């Protein structure tokens, strides 16, 4: 077996400060390989909507443009090219691509995606929208179809010329023709050139389009060529893009994502038994933002450089001379006299450590990638710790893993044959054994050289395959276990239990509102604030019109469906709570004091409901309530809780005057320090009411997404600081006020004192 340390050192680079770093996304190249034969140009004239009358080629090009627009925001380092085959003419592309063969047109040369390149493609699509025959004229189909071996060979040549060093290469093959030249010789040659393409590091992602008249038959040709994909269940045809364009776009987005190994490490099952595994991170991490500088005629990348300066001499210090330690300890200088004794402070030298020592402390001296312990490696207590990425320590019942143990994102590991042959067979045996016996494995986990060793659980996951292919892959979830100080024990205090009828009715509501099918899939819901922001950026990059009002927030619940499914039980549950006397109890939250002394404090731990507070008011004893109890009562009425006790008592008394609840509303309005300014006169009136008062002016605009978030922040600040006058001013509607304060952008904040 291979024991090279370099075999495991794939993603183990450290940063300058010995801190954990995010892994950057691998550079990727996508080549759209689209069939341009006669059938791909045919339009569905029977469709009612004009959009559904598009040809398959038209829809495929629009899918390519849509995916590139998405990649501009989410993965801008990707390179994309578009190759058409089965065309009458030949086109080498912009750079004179010599690998393009006859009956091929490279309409988009492989380059890192950019706005001009996408705009050129969008211009072609726009012309096709206006002229249905534009694509057929520009990319005339060949009279006779070419062998797929030529297509695969052309793809290999384009990758070799345009993207030879990218780590991820993929071909999106789009066609509706299930019968290309398919005699035994053609199939044999196509199979060999397909293997040449995959050996070069490319992955083919097929999109077989079924037409209404006849579904796409994979077994006629492609199952004999793509044998690996066919056996893996990845050759399912997709809907007709003429009638299901949105489904094709969504399918392409799903298949666009690629698995990226976060780490490669050995898994030690026991002494002398080690296999290789690869790990995936189960969360989406965004790459770091790049910085650019305007150098006049072009923009240049800006690279950050860390420089260390001596605090006293102000000179640069070489990184190799730097040591790590706590804050410097003042060292007293000894007297010049020979008989002077050094002071106690003079003997206190700070503890300093080199970068290698700090790294050893962090990793406990363990380094993954070594096949055996160094001779100099000594562990106290005689316990050997093998310096491997993952080491199985034992097994436990599956129910030993508690829900609250998973406080961090998990990893997912699968076998890797690149170093240890037979890893897949051994890995599958371990997976089946843990599943059949309902066990989990306890392991020591150290995925890379600079990480700190932790204990973790290997949770097995069985493969799930349906008629549509593999839905859940087999493997282990690596769940890192928390340390003792990672878990907090909150003081829940005295909790009131719900009645059995309330619990049963709540369970009924939950059952009716439970999502069916696949349930909640977070990947299908984009953060609305980010979605709006990305939409504006995309529109700006491609000079497109953008209306924020037309943006659809998919996270907004479907209230109509909620009330249709569970409206009656929800109404019944609400009435049941209103009739429950314990539902109105107010629990005063009191922070534990750390002060010492014998002075007796008032008991604030009691609970008061609406009836008790009213009794205190009727008996004239409302002033006997503590500040904590008054605040808890006012908070339940959505009233301000700031001020001294006399002010709190006054607000509470107003709630029991004959005009309640109007008095509560007036009290809240009278004490409110947050106002949404609607006119210049109102602004002047509010400002002149108290010229000595600190004022916060918030200028905003409804079309700016950051303003929505900052408006909520201003409201919270106003609640927290009742003495500050907070005014919300829409800059465009009240331009006179905005201009008087030189407001040129939103959001803008002005503090007046």
Secondary structure, DSSP 4 states (H G I P E B T S, - for coil): ----GGGT-SS----TTS---PPPPPPEEEEEEEE-SHHHH---TT-SSSGGG--HHHHHHHHHHHHHHHHHHH-TT-EEEEEEESBSS-B-TTTT-TT--TTEEEEEEEEE--HHHHHHHHHHHHHHHH-TTHHHHHTPBPSSPPPHHHHHHHHHHHHHHH-SS-SEEEEEEEE--S-SS-SHHHHHHHHHHHHHHHHTTEEEEEEEBPPSSS---GGGTHHHH-HHHHHTT----B--TTT-HHHHHHHHHHHH-----SEEEEEEEETTEEEEEEEEESS--PPPPPEEEE-SSSEEEE-----EE-TTT--EE-GGG--EESSPPP-PPPPSSTTPPPPTGGG-PPPEE-HHHHHHHHHTT--TT-SS--TT---GGG------SEEEEEEEEGGGS-GGG--S--EEEEE-TTTSTTHHHHHHHHHHHHHHTTEEEEEEE--STTSPPEEEEEEEE--EEETTEEEE--EEEEEEPPPGGG-------SPPPPPHHHHHHHHHHHHHHPPPTT---GGG---HHHHHHHHHHHHHHTT----GGG---TTS--HHHHHHHHHHHHHHHHHHHHH-GGGG-EEPP-PPP---SS--------EE-HHHHHHHHHTT-GGGS-HHHHHHHHHHTT----S-HHHHHHHHHHTTSTTTTHHHHHHHHHH--EEEE-SHHHHHHHHHH-TTS-EEEEEE-TT-HHHHHHHHHHHHHHHH-TTSEEEEEETTTTHHHHHHTT--SSSEEEEE-
